[in-house]
Structure formats: structure tokens, C-alpha cells
Amino acid sequence: MGGARQRAYLEAIGITAWVARDRAVEAGEEIGAEPVPDPVAADWPQLQAQVAGCARCELSENRTQTVFGVGDPAADWMIVGEAPGAEEDRQGEPFVGRAGQLLNAILRAVGLRREQVFIANILKCRPPQNRDPKSEEVEQCMPYLQRQVELVRPKLIVALGRVAAQNLLGSSEAIGRMRGRVHVFGAAEIPVIVTYHPAYLLRSPLEKRKVWQDMQMALSVAGQVP
């Protein structure tokens, strides 16, 4: 008796028919949840749709909306932060609170407008109480950021803060040790400059001088005259 007919027969007489997962996949049969779309093959609109509907981790259960990113999708500079906060979760845009205003001022200081860069986060959903991202959340969300980098093809990435820098670079180094040198990201070896998060600068304004030094290095790496 054929496999499908046999299962139908067993179900008809009240016997649950179990199918091995690998056999079901080989046969192209449904085995439960729909397959998760692969960000690797997505173009920009597809990637935005995938992020908007993402349920890869538990953060999707309590978000108001995802925060895809904002700015020029063909920018020379890409700014990467940690995760959305409460205001970002409400508005669906990264860096819109006080830290965002300070980031805008930092960009203006080096001759850039917010609209000229692309701003994204390691996570696309807000962690509860703004806690640090869990490793499994980063693992599920990082393919979206990797695809964004591939599509934007920036000349430079600026990582804001310890969490962004460590997860982007796969490092456990303290941010103070990561600053002051050029790192690389991905197969394309895109230069990465690490600096402090604007939210940290709001608490420690004396560190702004170090961020100015980091941004001067970023200008030099990007081929722009400081």
C-alpha cells in the first residue's frame, strides 16, 4: 500500500500515522509550521516584509512593531546599534529619542545628515525592559542585518556601543579595547569602527571627545578628509 494511501487508511480507522521528519521533507509534505523565508536571497522589499512578519524568537510576542532601519539604502556609511527602545518600538524607526538626537548631532559634526547614512540595529524587536539581547535572539536576527549590509554595500560600518560591536564582530573584548583600530565585517571585509553608544554619552558626556576621535578615524577610513 502506498505511503499516502496507507496514512489515509490508518487515520480513517483512528490510528495516528507518524512520519519521520526527514522523509516528510524529502517528499515535500507539510510537517507543521511554514518554512521561514531565507533572508540570504531576499531583495530589499522582500527583506522588509520578512522582518515585519518575523516570529523567529520570543521578542515577536510583545513588540508593537519591528524596526527595520532607516536612511539611504545605498549609503556609504552604515550605523549599527543594539536594539530598539520603547520609543523606537512605538515609531518603528531606530534612534528617535534623546540618543537619536545626539546621534544626529554627531553625524552633522562630520558633515553627514541622517538621511545620508543607513541606520539599523542588531535586533529588529525591542527586548523587555531594554535588557541586553540574548544569544539566541541575536542568532535569529543577525541574518537580517547581514543581508542589509550585503544590499547596502557600505564603505564603512560604525558600531555603536559594546553590544553592537561584540555581536557584529563576534568578539568578547571590552569596547575600550575595540576602539581606536579598524575591524572588518563579513566576506567583503567592510571596515568597522567601534565607538560609544549615544545613550552612554548622555550619562557620560566627558566621553564625547573620544567619539569625536573615532568619527575622525571613520572619515579617514571612508576616504573622506577629516
C-alpha angles and dihedrals in degrees: 000000000000119000098248093042091048092052092047090051093049092048090049091058094045102262118130111231114213119205123199110246096233092050091050091051091049090052092048091238126150113260101176129293121039114262115267112248114250112242090201092076098037126115119214099276091043091050092050090051092048092052092046091054098035119140098164094126141018093267089079090068097068106026124114090212140330121266107223100174139265140234138049112349088206096046125148090219126052119192116203123194134175111260141316119284128210095282092045089051090054097046100033093230130105123243100011100138130069091300088053092052090052091048089053089052091049091052092048089052090063094043100263133121124213089246092058096061132052115239122199141150137231088242125040094202130058117255113225114270087001091280121168115279116265117238092245091052091052090047092055096043102040095080088065092054092044090054091047089054091049092051097043093043094198123193089223141018121207112201113206115210139347098289094050094044096046094047095042093050100032090238136137094199120127113257091243089062094045093053122088099037138075119253128184133227130207134341090307089058094226111191114252126200117195122211141155122288115253090236088060090050090055087060095037107032093169088071091066090092089062091051089053088055090049092050091050088055089049091054091051093048091048090054095251122130111247 
